[in-house]
Amino acid sequence: MSTKVALSYVNLFCTDIEAMFGFYQGLFDLEEIVESRSPMFRGARTGAASIGFSAHDAYALLGLEQATDALGDQALLTFEVPDRAAVDALTAKALLQGATQVKAPFETYYGWYQSVLRDPEGHAFRINRAG
């Protein structure tokens, strides 16, 4: 028997949840999920799945351990946009809001057009137009 599942949330552990929520909300014009707001969490709707910003206090709440020796990137968020112009425009906007460019907008070998960036806390994300 197969059970259909859907990704509901992707959460980032953040030093400053207000700043990270503000960065992504301002960049992508995301709608806050007000009913889930708490001193250690902010969430926003992004379409099929939502994005959450969890304070480091959430590690204990969830029974998780904060990584202290992780090497390299552990995750990559991808935000899908309607066209190539949006990739270019949002990349420029992200840089103005404090993001760091890893890779300027480029066409991949599989036909996507994307840029790769880091938010102000260093989380990797890309702005993408598939196909």
N, C-alpha and C positions, 0 to 999 in steps of 0.2 A: 504494500500500500504506500503510495507516494503522498507526501504532504507538501502542498504549495507554500512556499515561504517568500517573504519579501524583506529586504533590508529596510529597517525603519529609521535607524540613526547611525551616524558616524560621529564619534566624539573625539575631540582633541583635549588633552590635558594641557592646561595653560597656567602660566604664572599670573597673568592678569586677564581674567575672563571678560571684564568690561571692555578692555582695549581690543581683545581679539574679536569679540562679538561685534564691536563697533567697526573694526576693519572690514570684516566680511559683509556685514549688513550694509555699510556704506559703499563697498565695491560692487556688490551684486544686487542691491536694493531688496534684501531678504526681509520677509515678514517674521517678526519675533513670535514665538509660541509663549505668550505671556503666562498662561496657566502653569508652565513648567519652571518659571523663574524662581530661583532661590539664591541664598548667599554664595552657593558653590556651583551654580549652573545657569547658563543661558542657552536657549535653543532657537533655531530658525528653520522655517520651512524652505525647502529647496526643490520641491517637486515630489518624486516618488519616495525619497528618503529625506530625513531632516539632518541638520548638522547641530551638534551640541558642543559647548565649550565648558569643560569641567575644571574646577579649581583643583589644586593638588590634594586638598582635603578629601576629595572623592575617592582617592586610592583606598583609604582606610574604610570608607563607607561601603565600597564594593568588594573589599577583601583582596585587593590587588596590591602588588608591590611596584613602587616607582623604580624604573630602570635607572641604574647608576653607571653602568658600563657599556651601554649600547653604542655600537659603532655604526656610523653611516645612517642613511635614511631608513626609517622603519615603515613609513606609510606615504602615500601620495594621493591627495585629493584631486579629483578632476571635475571641473565645472564646465558643462556643455553650453555653448552659446549658439545663436542662430546663424551666424555667418562669419566670414573671415574679417570683415570690418570690425565686428564686435570683439574678436580676439585682439586685434590691434588696439582698439580704443580702451578696452578693459585692462590690457597690459600696461598701457601708458598711465591709466588711472591708478592701478595698483602701485606702480613705482612712485607716483606722487603721494600716495598714502603711506609710504614707508616700506613697501615690499622690496626685495632684492631680486634682481634678474639672474636666473641661472642660465636660461637659454632664450634668446629673442625669438619672436614668432618665426616658425619654420614649417615646411611641409615634410611630414614623415614619409618613410618608404611605403607605408600602408595607406597613404592618401589623406591623412588627417592634417589639419593646420592648427598649431598650438604654440603656446609659450609655456615655459617652466619658470616658476618663481618660488621665493620663500616669503612667508608672512613675517611681520615684525618679530615674532618669537622663534622663527626659523623652521616652521612647518613647511614642507614642500607641497606645492599645489600647481596645477596647470589649468590654463584656460584653453578650451578646445572646441574645434568645429570638426566633427566627424564627416568624412566623405566629401 
